[in-house]
Amino acid sequence: MRELGAALNGAAQASDGSDAGYLRPPHWPGVVAAAGRLAGGMVSNDLRELVALHDPFLGTADR
């Protein structure tokens, strides 16, 4: 979350306030990459919890 927040803040500071200003390179690709990493971690956590619901022995192996 911190990495994504930092990337968003960097894009906002470099922007002229317009939508196009937020999306302009080189800032927006860093925002997208940080969001992708965060989403991947969230999906991984969700899948681990889903496994734990269906098979408590498998879900707790790495806890």
mmCIF file of the N, C-alpha and C atoms, coordinates in Angstrom:
data_MODEL
# 
_entry.id   MODEL 
# 
loop_
_atom_site.group_PDB 
_atom_site.id 
_atom_site.type_symbol 
_atom_site.label_atom_id 
_atom_site.label_alt_id 
_atom_site.label_comp_id 
_atom_site.label_asym_id 
_atom_site.label_entity_id 
_atom_site.label_seq_id 
_atom_site.pdbx_PDB_ins_code 
_atom_site.Cartn_x 
_atom_site.Cartn_y 
_atom_site.Cartn_z 
_atom_site.occupancy 
_atom_site.B_iso_or_equiv 
_atom_site.pdbx_formal_charge 
_atom_site.auth_seq_id 
_atom_site.auth_comp_id 
_atom_site.auth_asym_id 
_atom_site.auth_atom_id 
_atom_site.pdbx_PDB_model_num 
ATOM 1   N N  . MET A 1 1  ? 0.829   -1.185  0.000   1.00 0.00 ? 1  MET A N  1 
ATOM 2   C CA . MET A 1 1  ? 0.000   0.000   0.000   1.00 0.00 ? 1  MET A CA 1 
ATOM 3   C C  . MET A 1 1  ? 0.876   1.252   0.000   1.00 0.00 ? 1  MET A C  1 
ATOM 4   N N  . ARG A 1 2  ? 1.962   1.215   0.774   1.00 0.00 ? 2  ARG A N  1 
ATOM 5   C CA . ARG A 1 2  ? 2.842   2.397   0.819   1.00 0.00 ? 2  ARG A CA 1 
ATOM 6   C C  . ARG A 1 2  ? 3.463   2.664   -0.538  1.00 0.00 ? 2  ARG A C  1 
ATOM 7   N N  . GLU A 1 3  ? 3.895   1.582   -1.205  1.00 0.00 ? 3  GLU A N  1 
ATOM 8   C CA . GLU A 1 3  ? 4.518   1.741   -2.521  1.00 0.00 ? 3  GLU A CA 1 
ATOM 9   C C  . GLU A 1 3  ? 3.522   2.341   -3.518  1.00 0.00 ? 3  GLU A C  1 
ATOM 10  N N  . LEU A 1 4  ? 2.301   1.864   -3.497  1.00 0.00 ? 4  LEU A N  1 
ATOM 11  C CA . LEU A 1 4  ? 1.280   2.402   -4.391  1.00 0.00 ? 4  LEU A CA 1 
ATOM 12  C C  . LEU A 1 4  ? 0.976   3.845   -4.039  1.00 0.00 ? 4  LEU A C  1 
ATOM 13  N N  . GLY A 1 5  ? 0.874   4.142   -2.759  1.00 0.00 ? 5  GLY A N  1 
ATOM 14  C CA . GLY A 1 5  ? 0.625   5.518   -2.335  1.00 0.00 ? 5  GLY A CA 1 
ATOM 15  C C  . GLY A 1 5  ? 1.730   6.455   -2.782  1.00 0.00 ? 5  GLY A C  1 
ATOM 16  N N  . ALA A 1 6  ? 2.968   6.009   -2.647  1.00 0.00 ? 6  ALA A N  1 
ATOM 17  C CA . ALA A 1 6  ? 4.099   6.841   -3.078  1.00 0.00 ? 6  ALA A CA 1 
ATOM 18  C C  . ALA A 1 6  ? 4.062   7.068   -4.578  1.00 0.00 ? 6  ALA A C  1 
ATOM 19  N N  . ALA A 1 7  ? 3.739   6.037   -5.333  1.00 0.00 ? 7  ALA A N  1 
ATOM 20  C CA . ALA A 1 7  ? 3.663   6.182   -6.791  1.00 0.00 ? 7  ALA A CA 1 
ATOM 21  C C  . ALA A 1 7  ? 2.540   7.138   -7.188  1.00 0.00 ? 7  ALA A C  1 
ATOM 22  N N  . LEU A 1 8  ? 1.398   7.012   -6.526  1.00 0.00 ? 8  LEU A N  1 
ATOM 23  C CA . LEU A 1 8  ? 0.274   7.917   -6.816  1.00 0.00 ? 8  LEU A CA 1 
ATOM 24  C C  . LEU A 1 8  ? 0.611   9.357   -6.433  1.00 0.00 ? 8  LEU A C  1 
ATOM 25  N N  . ASN A 1 9  ? 1.261   9.531   -5.296  1.00 0.00 ? 9  ASN A N  1 
ATOM 26  C CA . ASN A 1 9  ? 1.645   10.882  -4.889  1.00 0.00 ? 9  ASN A CA 1 
ATOM 27  C C  . ASN A 1 9  ? 2.634   11.495  -5.870  1.00 0.00 ? 9  ASN A C  1 
ATOM 28  N N  . GLY A 1 10 ? 3.577   10.704  -6.354  1.00 0.00 ? 10 GLY A N  1 
ATOM 29  C CA . GLY A 1 10 ? 4.527   11.204  -7.344  1.00 0.00 ? 10 GLY A CA 1 
ATOM 30  C C  . GLY A 1 10 ? 3.837   11.627  -8.620  1.00 0.00 ? 10 GLY A C  1 
ATOM 31  N N  . ALA A 1 11 ? 2.879   10.838  -9.066  1.00 0.00 ? 11 ALA A N  1 
ATOM 32  C CA . ALA A 1 11 ? 2.132   11.190  -10.277 1.00 0.00 ? 11 ALA A CA 1 
ATOM 33  C C  . ALA A 1 11 ? 1.305   12.452  -10.044 1.00 0.00 ? 11 ALA A C  1 
ATOM 34  N N  . ALA A 1 12 ? 0.707   12.575  -8.866  1.00 0.00 ? 12 ALA A N  1 
ATOM 35  C CA . ALA A 1 12 ? -0.118  13.745  -8.567  1.00 0.00 ? 12 ALA A CA 1 
ATOM 36  C C  . ALA A 1 12 ? 0.726   15.011  -8.504  1.00 0.00 ? 12 ALA A C  1 
ATOM 37  N N  . GLN A 1 13 ? 1.914   14.911  -7.920  1.00 0.00 ? 13 GLN A N  1 
ATOM 38  C CA . GLN A 1 13 ? 2.776   16.086  -7.808  1.00 0.00 ? 13 GLN A CA 1 
ATOM 39  C C  . GLN A 1 13 ? 3.286   16.547  -9.170  1.00 0.00 ? 13 GLN A C  1 
ATOM 40  N N  . ALA A 1 14 ? 3.468   15.608  -10.084 1.00 0.00 ? 14 ALA A N  1 
ATOM 41  C CA . ALA A 1 14 ? 3.978   15.954  -11.413 1.00 0.00 ? 14 ALA A CA 1 
ATOM 42  C C  . ALA A 1 14 ? 2.867   16.388  -12.360 1.00 0.00 ? 14 ALA A C  1 
ATOM 43  N N  . SER A 1 15 ? 1.626   16.211  -11.945 1.00 0.00 ? 15 SER A N  1 
ATOM 44  C CA . SER A 1 15 ? 0.491   16.497  -12.815 1.00 0.00 ? 15 SER A CA 1 
ATOM 45  C C  . SER A 1 15 ? 0.153   17.982  -12.829 1.00 0.00 ? 15 SER A C  1 
ATOM 46  N N  . ASP A 1 16 ? -0.459  18.385  -13.922 1.00 0.00 ? 16 ASP A N  1 
ATOM 47  C CA . ASP A 1 16 ? -0.978  19.742  -14.017 1.00 0.00 ? 16 ASP A CA 1 
ATOM 48  C C  . ASP A 1 16 ? -2.421  19.823  -13.517 1.00 0.00 ? 16 ASP A C  1 
ATOM 49  N N  . GLY A 1 17 ? -2.912  18.711  -12.954 1.00 0.00 ? 17 GLY A N  1 
ATOM 50  C CA . GLY A 1 17 ? -4.270  18.659  -12.429 1.00 0.00 ? 17 GLY A CA 1 
ATOM 51  C C  . GLY A 1 17 ? -5.273  18.048  -13.384 1.00 0.00 ? 17 GLY A C  1 
ATOM 52  N N  . SER A 1 18 ? -4.880  17.856  -14.606 1.00 0.00 ? 18 SER A N  1 
ATOM 53  C CA . SER A 1 18 ? -5.789  17.240  -15.576 1.00 0.00 ? 18 SER A CA 1 
ATOM 54  C C  . SER A 1 18 ? -5.656  15.720  -15.523 1.00 0.00 ? 18 SER A C  1 
ATOM 55  N N  . ASP A 1 19 ? -6.664  15.020  -16.040 1.00 0.00 ? 19 ASP A N  1 
ATOM 56  C CA . ASP A 1 19 ? -6.583  13.562  -16.116 1.00 0.00 ? 19 ASP A CA 1 
ATOM 57  C C  . ASP A 1 19 ? -5.369  13.140  -16.937 1.00 0.00 ? 19 ASP A C  1 
ATOM 58  N N  . ALA A 1 20 ? -5.160  13.795  -18.051 1.00 0.00 ? 20 ALA A N  1 
ATOM 59  C CA . ALA A 1 20 ? -4.020  13.464  -18.904 1.00 0.00 ? 20 ALA A CA 1 
ATOM 60  C C  . ALA A 1 20 ? -2.702  13.670  -18.157 1.00 0.00 ? 20 ALA A C  1 
ATOM 61  N N  . GLY A 1 21 ? -2.651  14.670  -17.292 1.00 0.00 ? 21 GLY A N  1 
ATOM 62  C CA . GLY A 1 21 ? -1.448  14.919  -16.518 1.00 0.00 ? 21 GLY A CA 1 
ATOM 63  C C  . GLY A 1 21 ? -1.121  13.787  -15.555 1.00 0.00 ? 21 GLY A C  1 
ATOM 64  N N  . TYR A 1 22 ? -2.138  13.162  -14.985 1.00 0.00 ? 22 TYR A N  1 
ATOM 65  C CA . TYR A 1 22 ? -1.914  12.032  -14.085 1.00 0.00 ? 22 TYR A CA 1 
ATOM 66  C C  . TYR A 1 22 ? -1.446  10.789  -14.847 1.00 0.00 ? 22 TYR A C  1 
ATOM 67  N N  . LEU A 1 23 ? -1.924  10.635  -16.048 1.00 0.00 ? 23 LEU A N  1 
ATOM 68  C CA . LEU A 1 23 ? -1.653  9.420   -16.815 1.00 0.00 ? 23 LEU A CA 1 
ATOM 69  C C  . LEU A 1 23 ? -0.393  9.502   -17.654 1.00 0.00 ? 23 LEU A C  1 
ATOM 70  N N  . ARG A 1 24 ? 0.231   10.631  -17.709 1.00 0.00 ? 24 ARG A N  1 
ATOM 71  C CA . ARG A 1 24 ? 1.380   10.824  -18.593 1.00 0.00 ? 24 ARG A CA 1 
ATOM 72  C C  . ARG A 1 24 ? 2.617   10.099  -18.075 1.00 0.00 ? 24 ARG A C  1 
ATOM 73  N N  . PRO A 1 25 ? 3.377   9.496   -18.987 1.00 0.00 ? 25 PRO A N  1 
ATOM 74  C CA . PRO A 1 25 ? 4.654   8.906   -18.582 1.00 0.00 ? 25 PRO A CA 1 
ATOM 75  C C  . PRO A 1 25 ? 5.583   10.008  -18.125 1.00 0.00 ? 25 PRO A C  1 
ATOM 76  N N  . PRO A 1 26 ? 6.526   9.761   -17.274 1.00 0.00 ? 26 PRO A N  1 
ATOM 77  C CA . PRO A 1 26 ? 6.970   8.455   -16.803 1.00 0.00 ? 26 PRO A CA 1 
ATOM 78  C C  . PRO A 1 26 ? 6.308   8.011   -15.510 1.00 0.00 ? 26 PRO A C  1 
ATOM 79  N N  . HIS A 1 27 ? 5.342   8.744   -15.007 1.00 0.00 ? 27 HIS A N  1 
ATOM 80  C CA . HIS A 1 27 ? 4.790   8.437   -13.687 1.00 0.00 ? 27 HIS A CA 1 
ATOM 81  C C  . HIS A 1 27 ? 3.760   7.313   -13.679 1.00 0.00 ? 27 HIS A C  1 
ATOM 82  N N  . TRP A 1 28 ? 2.873   7.283   -14.646 1.00 0.00 ? 28 TRP A N  1 
ATOM 83  C CA . TRP A 1 28 ? 1.765   6.337   -14.600 1.00 0.00 ? 28 TRP A CA 1 
ATOM 84  C C  . TRP A 1 28 ? 2.211   4.875   -14.681 1.00 0.00 ? 28 TRP A C  1 
ATOM 85  N N  . PRO A 1 29 ? 3.194   4.520   -15.487 1.00 0.00 ? 29 PRO A N  1 
ATOM 86  C CA . PRO A 1 29 ? 3.620   3.113   -15.493 1.00 0.00 ? 29 PRO A CA 1 
ATOM 87  C C  . PRO A 1 29 ? 4.067   2.621   -14.105 1.00 0.00 ? 29 PRO A C  1 
ATOM 88  N N  . GLY A 1 30 ? 4.679   3.475   -13.311 1.00 0.00 ? 30 GLY A N  1 
ATOM 89  C CA . GLY A 1 30 ? 5.059   3.090   -11.954 1.00 0.00 ? 30 GLY A CA 1 
ATOM 90  C C  . GLY A 1 30 ? 3.850   2.856   -11.071 1.00 0.00 ? 30 GLY A C  1 
ATOM 91  N N  . VAL A 1 31 ? 2.804   3.649   -11.266 1.00 0.00 ? 31 VAL A N  1 
ATOM 92  C CA . VAL A 1 31 ? 1.558   3.468   -10.510 1.00 0.00 ? 31 VAL A CA 1 
ATOM 93  C C  . VAL A 1 31 ? 0.933   2.124   -10.881 1.00 0.00 ? 31 VAL A C  1 
ATOM 94  N N  . VAL A 1 32 ? 0.876   1.843   -12.169 1.00 0.00 ? 32 VAL A N  1 
ATOM 95  C CA . VAL A 1 32 ? 0.277   0.587   -12.634 1.00 0.00 ? 32 VAL A CA 1 
ATOM 96  C C  . VAL A 1 32 ? 1.077   -0.610  -12.120 1.00 0.00 ? 32 VAL A C  1 
ATOM 97  N N  . ALA A 1 33 ? 2.394   -0.521  -12.155 1.00 0.00 ? 33 ALA A N  1 
ATOM 98  C CA . ALA A 1 33 ? 3.231   -1.626  -11.677 1.00 0.00 ? 33 ALA A CA 1 
ATOM 99  C C  . ALA A 1 33 ? 3.036   -1.858  -10.183 1.00 0.00 ? 33 ALA A C  1 
ATOM 100 N N  . ALA A 1 34 ? 2.998   -0.791  -9.405  1.00 0.00 ? 34 ALA A N  1 
ATOM 101 C CA . ALA A 1 34 ? 2.786   -0.927  -7.959  1.00 0.00 ? 34 ALA A CA 1 
ATOM 102 C C  . ALA A 1 34 ? 1.406   -1.515  -7.671  1.00 0.00 ? 34 ALA A C  1 
ATOM 103 N N  . ALA A 1 35 ? 0.404   -1.074  -8.397  1.00 0.00 ? 35 ALA A N  1 
ATOM 104 C CA . ALA A 1 35 ? -0.952  -1.606  -8.210  1.00 0.00 ? 35 ALA A CA 1 
ATOM 105 C C  . ALA A 1 35 ? -1.001  -3.085  -8.578  1.00 0.00 ? 35 ALA A C  1 
ATOM 106 N N  . GLY A 1 36 ? -0.289  -3.470  -9.624  1.00 0.00 ? 36 GLY A N  1 
ATOM 107 C CA . GLY A 1 36 ? -0.255  -4.869  -10.036 1.00 0.00 ? 36 GLY A CA 1 
ATOM 108 C C  . GLY A 1 36 ? 0.390   -5.757  -8.980  1.00 0.00 ? 36 GLY A C  1 
ATOM 109 N N  . ARG A 1 37 ? 1.500   -5.278  -8.393  1.00 0.00 ? 37 ARG A N  1 
ATOM 110 C CA . ARG A 1 37 ? 2.147   -6.053  -7.335  1.00 0.00 ? 37 ARG A CA 1 
ATOM 111 C C  . ARG A 1 37 ? 1.235   -6.189  -6.115  1.00 0.00 ? 37 ARG A C  1 
ATOM 112 N N  . LEU A 1 38 ? 0.567   -5.121  -5.762  1.00 0.00 ? 38 LEU A N  1 
ATOM 113 C CA . LEU A 1 38 ? -0.356  -5.159  -4.635  1.00 0.00 ? 38 LEU A CA 1 
ATOM 114 C C  . LEU A 1 38 ? -1.511  -6.121  -4.925  1.00 0.00 ? 38 LEU A C  1 
ATOM 115 N N  . ALA A 1 39 ? -2.075  -6.059  -6.111  1.00 0.00 ? 39 ALA A N  1 
ATOM 116 C CA . ALA A 1 39 ? -3.176  -6.946  -6.479  1.00 0.00 ? 39 ALA A CA 1 
ATOM 117 C C  . ALA A 1 39 ? -2.737  -8.403  -6.441  1.00 0.00 ? 39 ALA A C  1 
ATOM 118 N N  . GLY A 1 40 ? -1.525  -8.683  -6.917  1.00 0.00 ? 40 GLY A N  1 
ATOM 119 C CA . GLY A 1 40 ? -1.018  -10.053 -6.881  1.00 0.00 ? 40 GLY A CA 1 
ATOM 120 C C  . GLY A 1 40 ? -0.919  -10.579 -5.459  1.00 0.00 ? 40 GLY A C  1 
ATOM 121 N N  . GLY A 1 41 ? -0.428  -9.752  -4.559  1.00 0.00 ? 41 GLY A N  1 
ATOM 122 C CA . GLY A 1 41 ? -0.338  -10.155 -3.158  1.00 0.00 ? 41 GLY A CA 1 
ATOM 123 C C  . GLY A 1 41 ? -1.703  -10.375 -2.537  1.00 0.00 ? 41 GLY A C  1 
ATOM 124 N N  . MET A 1 42 ? -2.648  -9.526  -2.896  1.00 0.00 ? 42 MET A N  1 
ATOM 125 C CA . MET A 1 42 ? -3.994  -9.658  -2.353  1.00 0.00 ? 42 MET A CA 1 
ATOM 126 C C  . MET A 1 42 ? -4.659  -10.942 -2.848  1.00 0.00 ? 42 MET A C  1 
ATOM 127 N N  . VAL A 1 43 ? -4.488  -11.260 -4.123  1.00 0.00 ? 43 VAL A N  1 
ATOM 128 C CA . VAL A 1 43 ? -5.059  -12.487 -4.674  1.00 0.00 ? 43 VAL A CA 1 
ATOM 129 C C  . VAL A 1 43 ? -4.430  -13.708 -4.011  1.00 0.00 ? 43 VAL A C  1 
ATOM 130 N N  . SER A 1 44 ? -3.118  -13.671 -3.834  1.00 0.00 ? 44 SER A N  1 
ATOM 131 C CA . SER A 1 44 ? -2.427  -14.777 -3.182  1.00 0.00 ? 44 SER A CA 1 
ATOM 132 C C  . SER A 1 44 ? -2.968  -14.997 -1.766  1.00 0.00 ? 44 SER A C  1 
ATOM 133 N N  . ASN A 1 45 ? -3.130  -13.921 -1.024  1.00 0.00 ? 45 ASN A N  1 
ATOM 134 C CA . ASN A 1 45 ? -3.681  -14.026 0.335   1.00 0.00 ? 45 ASN A CA 1 
ATOM 135 C C  . ASN A 1 45 ? -5.102  -14.572 0.321   1.00 0.00 ? 45 ASN A C  1 
ATOM 136 N N  . ASP A 1 46 ? -5.908  -14.089 -0.631  1.00 0.00 ? 46 ASP A N  1 
ATOM 137 C CA . ASP A 1 46 ? -7.291  -14.562 -0.721  1.00 0.00 ? 46 ASP A CA 1 
ATOM 138 C C  . ASP A 1 46 ? -7.341  -16.052 -1.038  1.00 0.00 ? 46 ASP A C  1 
ATOM 139 N N  . LEU A 1 47 ? -6.483  -16.499 -1.944  1.00 0.00 ? 47 LEU A N  1 
ATOM 140 C CA . LEU A 1 47 ? -6.472  -17.913 -2.304  1.00 0.00 ? 47 LEU A CA 1 
ATOM 141 C C  . LEU A 1 47 ? -6.030  -18.771 -1.124  1.00 0.00 ? 47 LEU A C  1 
ATOM 142 N N  . ARG A 1 48 ? -5.055  -18.301 -0.382  1.00 0.00 ? 48 ARG A N  1 
ATOM 143 C CA . ARG A 1 48 ? -4.595  -19.035 0.802   1.00 0.00 ? 48 ARG A CA 1 
ATOM 144 C C  . ARG A 1 48 ? -5.737  -19.167 1.808   1.00 0.00 ? 48 ARG A C  1 
ATOM 145 N N  . GLU A 1 49 ? -6.490  -18.100 2.011   1.00 0.00 ? 49 GLU A N  1 
ATOM 146 C CA . GLU A 1 49 ? -7.612  -18.155 2.950   1.00 0.00 ? 49 GLU A CA 1 
ATOM 147 C C  . GLU A 1 49 ? -8.729  -19.056 2.434   1.00 0.00 ? 49 GLU A C  1 
ATOM 148 N N  . LEU A 1 50 ? -8.944  -19.062 1.126   1.00 0.00 ? 50 LEU A N  1 
ATOM 149 C CA . LEU A 1 50 ? -9.960  -19.933 0.544   1.00 0.00 ? 50 LEU A CA 1 
ATOM 150 C C  . LEU A 1 50 ? -9.590  -21.395 0.754   1.00 0.00 ? 50 LEU A C  1 
ATOM 151 N N  . VAL A 1 51 ? -8.319  -21.724 0.556   1.00 0.00 ? 51 VAL A N  1 
ATOM 152 C CA . VAL A 1 51 ? -7.856  -23.086 0.804   1.00 0.00 ? 51 VAL A CA 1 
ATOM 153 C C  . VAL A 1 51 ? -8.064  -23.443 2.273   1.00 0.00 ? 51 VAL A C  1 
ATOM 154 N N  . ALA A 1 52 ? -7.763  -22.526 3.167   1.00 0.00 ? 52 ALA A N  1 
ATOM 155 C CA . ALA A 1 52 ? -7.923  -22.784 4.597   1.00 0.00 ? 52 ALA A CA 1 
ATOM 156 C C  . ALA A 1 52 ? -9.381  -23.070 4.957   1.00 0.00 ? 52 ALA A C  1 
ATOM 157 N N  . LEU A 1 53 ? -10.303 -22.422 4.263   1.00 0.00 ? 53 LEU A N  1 
ATOM 158 C CA . LEU A 1 53 ? -11.723 -22.669 4.544   1.00 0.00 ? 53 LEU A CA 1 
ATOM 159 C C  . LEU A 1 53 ? -12.134 -24.082 4.146   1.00 0.00 ? 53 LEU A C  1 
ATOM 160 N N  . HIS A 1 54 ? -11.546 -24.562 3.051   1.00 0.00 ? 54 HIS A N  1 
ATOM 161 C CA . HIS A 1 54 ? -11.940 -25.869 2.533   1.00 0.00 ? 54 HIS A CA 1 
ATOM 162 C C  . HIS A 1 54 ? -11.105 -27.009 3.091   1.00 0.00 ? 54 HIS A C  1 
ATOM 163 N N  . ASP A 1 55 ? -9.882  -26.737 3.455   1.00 0.00 ? 55 ASP A N  1 
ATOM 164 C CA . ASP A 1 55 ? -9.016  -27.763 4.017   1.00 0.00 ? 55 ASP A CA 1 
ATOM 165 C C  . ASP A 1 55 ? -8.099  -27.120 5.056   1.00 0.00 ? 55 ASP A C  1 
ATOM 166 N N  . PRO A 1 56 ? -8.529  -27.103 6.300   1.00 0.00 ? 56 PRO A N  1 
ATOM 167 C CA . PRO A 1 56 ? -7.769  -26.408 7.339   1.00 0.00 ? 56 PRO A CA 1 
ATOM 168 C C  . PRO A 1 56 ? -6.312  -26.869 7.452   1.00 0.00 ? 56 PRO A C  1 
ATOM 169 N N  . PHE A 1 57 ? -6.026  -28.117 7.136   1.00 0.00 ? 57 PHE A N  1 
ATOM 170 C CA . PHE A 1 57 ? -4.657  -28.616 7.241   1.00 0.00 ? 57 PHE A CA 1 
ATOM 171 C C  . PHE A 1 57 ? -3.759  -28.023 6.171   1.00 0.00 ? 57 PHE A C  1 
ATOM 172 N N  . LEU A 1 58 ? -4.273  -27.865 4.954   1.00 0.00 ? 58 LEU A N  1 
ATOM 173 C CA . LEU A 1 58 ? -3.483  -27.241 3.877   1.00 0.00 ? 58 LEU A CA 1 
ATOM 174 C C  . LEU A 1 58 ? -3.335  -25.747 4.104   1.00 0.00 ? 58 LEU A C  1 
ATOM 175 N N  . GLY A 1 59 ? -4.380  -25.106 4.566   1.00 0.00 ? 59 GLY A N  1 
ATOM 176 C CA . GLY A 1 59 ? -4.362  -23.653 4.721   1.00 0.00 ? 59 GLY A CA 1 
ATOM 177 C C  . GLY A 1 59 ? -3.463  -23.138 5.821   1.00 0.00 ? 59 GLY A C  1 
ATOM 178 N N  . THR A 1 60 ? -3.127  -23.997 6.784   1.00 0.00 ? 60 THR A N  1 
ATOM 179 C CA . THR A 1 60 ? -2.309  -23.525 7.898   1.00 0.00 ? 60 THR A CA 1 
ATOM 180 C C  . THR A 1 60 ? -0.850  -23.942 7.796   1.00 0.00 ? 60 THR A C  1 
ATOM 181 N N  . ALA A 1 61 ? -0.466  -24.594 6.731   1.00 0.00 ? 61 ALA A N  1 
ATOM 182 C CA . ALA A 1 61 ? 0.899   -25.101 6.604   1.00 0.00 ? 61 ALA A CA 1 
ATOM 183 C C  . ALA A 1 61 ? 1.948   -24.016 6.657   1.00 0.00 ? 61 ALA A C  1 
ATOM 184 N N  . ASP A 1 62 ? 1.649   -22.828 6.132   1.00 0.00 ? 62 ASP A N  1 
ATOM 185 C CA . ASP A 1 62 ? 2.659   -21.763 6.082   1.00 0.00 ? 62 ASP A CA 1 
ATOM 186 C C  . ASP A 1 62 ? 2.430   -20.688 7.133   1.00 0.00 ? 62 ASP A C  1 
ATOM 187 N N  . ARG A 1 63 ? 1.568   -20.925 8.092   1.00 0.00 ? 63 ARG A N  1 
ATOM 188 C CA . ARG A 1 63 ? 1.281   -19.914 9.114   1.00 0.00 ? 63 ARG A CA 1 
ATOM 189 C C  . ARG A 1 63 ? 2.120   -20.128 10.336  1.00 0.00 ? 63 ARG A C  1 
# 
